[in-house]
Amino acid sequence: MKKKRRYLTATMPDGYVKTIGPTTDAFTHYWRIVAELENGKTEVFWGHSRSLAEARKKRIATEEAARMRGWKSYAFEIVELVETPA
């Protein structure tokens, strides 16, 4: 049986919208890291996961990355993905 291709959309608290797809993967959550660097610039990292637990594990890696890269500060956010029409 052929898997259905679908689009998944994440809406972040600040209003940023990210659409993923078309995909047949079973992604459920989108995560984003906004890191403030020592020089005042900002870097953004993002990804998607197959469960909330998997997304939450990224927070531990983020803490380590902040120390290794010398980030001044960072915000880590997770939101649920919602299936949207093509």
QUITAJO-V362585 format. One line per field, one symbol per residue. burial: # if it has 9 or more other ideal C-beta (glycine too) atoms within 8 Angstrom, else .. A space follows every 50 residues. Layout:
burial=???
This chain:
burial=.....#####.#.....####.#...###########........#.##. .#.##..#...#..##....#..#.####.#.....
